[in-house]
């Protein structure tokens, strides 16, 4: 399994992955995310072990939490009980989360292909700006795969969440050099020079980033992207 890391523009959004929408958090920074990851790492030690095959330690805004991803992505029955979003763990766009979700999604797609007797996966899977599934026009098993997703929406949801977090993580990482240089700037002139150097990061009209989930014939999944203000491509192999 591979993740194709491409430098992306800064994106100040926090994904609430139980919903299809995006919750903006304009004041959130990469340091805020990392502080949330590290703040309560001992939480999982106090929880009764209810682990399943698909229970993983995930980075959330409430610290590192053991999460059953099958349960997390499964459709929920309507409830009259009010739920505060402050009580819902939000998956953070960390490298660990993307690695874990990519492996989980790849496994689920392979299982789905076998269950529905679909000979091969599509070359790519994407999600448009409205979160709708996009398959290649020439994929011969498009109707079968869409039918499988309709009957197993949790698999499609896992894929869309993986793509969303990967997009956000790439944007955060592109802004890291800017933050590094600003942290060592000694004069206002230095800061002005750095802001000018990275001015493209603050361009509201920069092209959007489109995450592409690519599949090999054996079902192995790669995460890549196109568009945005990319200046270089790098392939990162994720240990299996």
C-alpha positions as CSV (number, residue, x, y, z in Angstrom):
1,X,0.0,0.0,0.0
2,X,1.3,3.4,-0.9
3,X,0.4,7.0,-0.2
4,X,1.3,9.6,-2.8
5,X,2.1,12.7,-0.8
6,X,1.8,15.9,-2.9
7,X,2.4,19.3,-1.5
8,X,-0.9,21.1,-1.2
9,X,-2.1,24.5,-0.1
10,X,-3.0,25.3,3.5
11,X,-6.5,24.2,4.3
12,X,-8.0,25.2,7.7
13,X,-10.8,22.7,7.9
14,X,-11.6,20.0,10.4
15,X,-13.6,17.0,9.2
16,X,-16.4,15.6,11.2
17,X,-16.3,12.2,9.6
18,X,-19.6,10.9,10.9
19,X,-21.2,13.5,8.5
20,X,-20.7,14.1,4.8
21,X,-20.2,17.8,5.3
22,X,-17.1,19.8,6.4
23,X,-16.9,21.8,9.6
24,X,-14.5,24.8,9.1
25,X,-12.2,25.8,11.9
26,X,-10.3,28.9,10.6
27,X,-8.2,29.3,13.7
28,X,-7.0,25.7,13.9
29,X,-3.3,25.2,13.2
30,X,-1.2,22.1,12.7
31,X,0.1,22.6,16.2
32,X,-3.5,22.6,17.5
33,X,-4.0,19.2,15.9
34,X,-0.8,17.8,17.2
35,X,-1.6,19.1,20.7
36,X,-4.9,17.3,20.6
37,X,-3.3,14.1,19.5
38,X,-0.8,14.2,22.4
39,X,-2.9,15.7,25.2
40,X,-4.8,12.6,26.4
41,X,-2.8,9.6,25.1
42,X,-3.6,7.7,28.3
43,X,-7.4,7.6,27.6
44,X,-7.3,4.2,25.9
45,X,-5.7,2.6,29.0
46,X,-8.8,3.4,31.1
47,X,-11.3,1.9,28.7
48,X,-12.6,-1.7,29.0
49,X,-11.1,-3.8,26.2
50,X,-13.9,-4.5,23.6
51,X,-11.4,-4.9,20.8
52,X,-12.4,-6.5,17.5
53,X,-10.3,-7.3,14.4
54,X,-11.0,-3.7,13.2
55,X,-10.4,-1.9,16.4
56,X,-7.5,0.6,16.2
57,X,-6.0,3.4,18.2
58,X,-7.0,6.6,16.3
59,X,-5.9,10.2,16.8
60,X,-8.9,12.4,17.7
61,X,-9.6,15.8,19.1
62,X,-10.2,13.9,22.4
63,X,-6.8,12.2,22.3
64,X,-5.8,8.7,21.3
65,X,-8.9,6.5,21.4
66,X,-9.5,2.9,20.6
67,X,-12.1,2.8,17.9
68,X,-14.0,0.0,16.2
69,X,-14.0,1.3,12.6
70,X,-16.7,-1.2,11.5
71,X,-19.0,0.4,14.1
72,X,-17.7,3.9,13.4
73,X,-18.6,3.7,9.7
74,X,-21.8,1.6,10.0
75,X,-25.1,3.4,9.3
76,X,-26.7,4.6,12.5
77,X,-30.4,4.3,13.3
78,X,-32.3,7.6,13.7
79,X,-32.5,8.7,17.3
80,X,-34.6,11.4,19.1
81,X,-31.8,11.9,21.6
82,X,-29.9,15.2,21.1
83,X,-26.2,14.8,20.5
84,X,-23.7,17.5,21.1
85,X,-20.9,17.7,18.5
86,X,-18.6,18.5,21.3
87,X,-19.1,14.9,22.5
88,X,-18.3,13.3,19.2
89,X,-14.7,12.3,18.6
90,X,-13.4,13.9,15.4
91,X,-10.7,12.0,13.5
92,X,-7.7,14.2,13.0
93,X,-5.8,14.5,9.7
94,X,-2.7,12.7,11.0
95,X,-0.3,10.4,9.1
96,X,-1.2,7.6,11.4
97,X,-5.0,8.0,10.8
98,X,-4.6,8.1,7.1
99,X,-2.3,5.1,7.1
100,X,-4.8,3.1,9.2
101,X,-7.8,4.2,7.2
102,X,-6.1,3.4,3.9
103,X,-5.3,-0.1,5.0
104,X,-8.8,-0.6,6.4
105,X,-10.5,0.8,3.3
106,X,-8.3,-1.4,1.0
107,X,-9.3,-4.5,3.0
108,X,-13.0,-3.6,2.8
109,X,-12.9,-3.0,-0.9
110,X,-11.2,-6.3,-1.5
111,X,-13.8,-8.1,0.6
112,X,-16.6,-6.3,-1.3
113,X,-15.2,-7.2,-4.7
114,X,-15.0,-10.9,-3.7
115,X,-18.5,-10.9,-2.1
116,X,-20.1,-9.4,-5.2
117,X,-18.0,-11.3,-7.7
118,X,-16.6,-8.2,-9.3
119,X,-13.6,-9.2,-11.4
120,X,-11.4,-6.1,-10.8
121,X,-11.6,-2.8,-9.1
122,X,-11.8,0.5,-10.9
123,X,-8.6,2.2,-11.9
124,X,-9.6,5.2,-9.7
125,X,-12.2,6.3,-7.1
126,X,-12.8,9.9,-6.5
127,X,-15.3,12.1,-4.6
128,X,-16.5,15.4,-6.0
129,X,-17.1,18.6,-4.1
130,X,-20.5,17.4,-3.0
131,X,-19.0,14.2,-1.7
132,X,-20.5,12.1,-4.5
133,X,-18.8,9.0,-5.8
134,X,-17.0,9.3,-9.1
135,X,-15.9,6.3,-11.1
136,X,-14.1,6.1,-14.5
137,X,-16.5,6.3,-17.4
138,X,-14.9,3.2,-19.0
139,X,-15.1,1.0,-15.9
140,X,-17.1,-2.0,-17.0
141,X,-18.3,-3.0,-13.6
142,X,-19.5,0.4,-12.5
143,X,-23.2,-0.6,-11.9
144,X,-22.1,-3.7,-9.9
145,X,-19.8,-1.7,-7.7
146,X,-22.3,1.1,-7.1
147,X,-24.9,-1.6,-6.1
148,X,-22.4,-3.1,-3.7
149,X,-21.7,0.3,-2.2
150,X,-25.5,1.0,-1.9
151,X,-25.8,-2.2,0.1
152,X,-22.7,-1.5,2.1
153,X,-22.5,2.3,2.6
154,X,-20.0,1.9,5.3
155,X,-17.3,0.9,2.8
156,X,-17.9,4.0,0.6
157,X,-17.9,6.1,3.8
158,X,-14.5,4.7,4.8
159,X,-13.1,5.6,1.4
160,X,-14.5,9.1,1.4
161,X,-13.2,9.7,4.9
162,X,-9.7,8.5,3.8
163,X,-9.7,10.9,0.9
164,X,-11.0,13.8,3.0
165,X,-8.3,13.4,5.7
166,X,-5.6,12.8,3.1
167,X,-6.5,16.1,1.4
168,X,-6.5,18.0,4.7
169,X,-3.2,16.4,5.8
170,X,-1.5,17.4,2.5
171,X,-2.6,20.9,2.9
172,X,-1.3,21.1,6.4
173,X,2.1,19.7,5.4
174,X,2.6,22.2,2.6
175,X,2.3,24.9,5.1
176,X,4.9,23.4,7.4
177,X,8.0,25.0,5.8
178,X,6.3,28.4,6.2
179,X,5.7,27.8,9.9
180,X,9.2,26.5,10.4
181,X,10.8,29.6,8.8
182,X,8.5,32.0,10.7
183,X,9.4,30.4,14.0
184,X,13.1,31.4,13.4
185,X,12.5,34.8,11.9
186,X,14.3,37.5,13.9
187,X,13.1,40.7,12.3
188,X,10.0,42.1,10.7
189,X,11.9,42.2,7.4
190,X,12.5,38.4,7.7
191,X,8.9,37.8,8.4
192,X,7.8,40.0,5.4
193,X,10.2,38.1,3.2
194,X,8.8,34.7,4.3
195,X,5.2,35.8,3.9
196,X,6.0,37.0,0.3
197,X,7.8,33.7,-0.4
198,X,4.8,31.7,0.6
199,X,2.1,34.1,-0.5
200,X,0.5,31.4,-2.6
201,X,-0.6,29.7,0.6
202,X,-3.0,32.5,1.3
203,X,-4.5,32.8,-2.2
204,X,-8.3,32.1,-1.9
205,X,-8.4,31.5,-5.6
206,X,-5.9,28.7,-5.7
207,X,-7.0,25.6,-7.5
208,X,-8.7,23.0,-5.3
209,X,-7.0,19.7,-4.5
210,X,-8.6,16.5,-5.8
211,X,-7.6,13.3,-4.0
212,X,-7.5,10.3,-6.2
213,X,-7.7,6.7,-4.8
214,X,-6.1,4.5,-7.4
215,X,-6.3,0.7,-7.4
216,X,-4.1,-2.0,-8.9
217,X,-5.6,-5.2,-10.3
218,X,-5.0,-7.1,-7.1
219,X,-7.0,-4.5,-5.1
220,X,-4.0,-2.6,-3.6
221,X,-4.8,1.0,-3.1
222,X,-2.7,4.1,-3.7
223,X,-3.6,7.6,-2.5
224,X,-2.6,10.5,-4.8
225,X,-3.8,13.9,-5.8
226,X,-4.0,16.4,-8.6
227,X,-4.6,20.1,-8.9
228,X,-3.9,22.7,-6.3
229,X,-0.5,24.4,-6.0
230,X,1.6,21.3,-6.1
231,X,5.2,21.7,-6.9
232,X,6.5,18.2,-6.4
233,X,5.4,14.6,-6.1
234,X,6.7,12.0,-3.7
235,X,5.6,8.4,-3.2
236,X,5.6,7.2,0.4
237,X,5.4,3.4,1.0
238,X,3.2,2.6,4.0
239,X,4.5,-0.5,5.9
240,X,1.9,-3.3,5.8
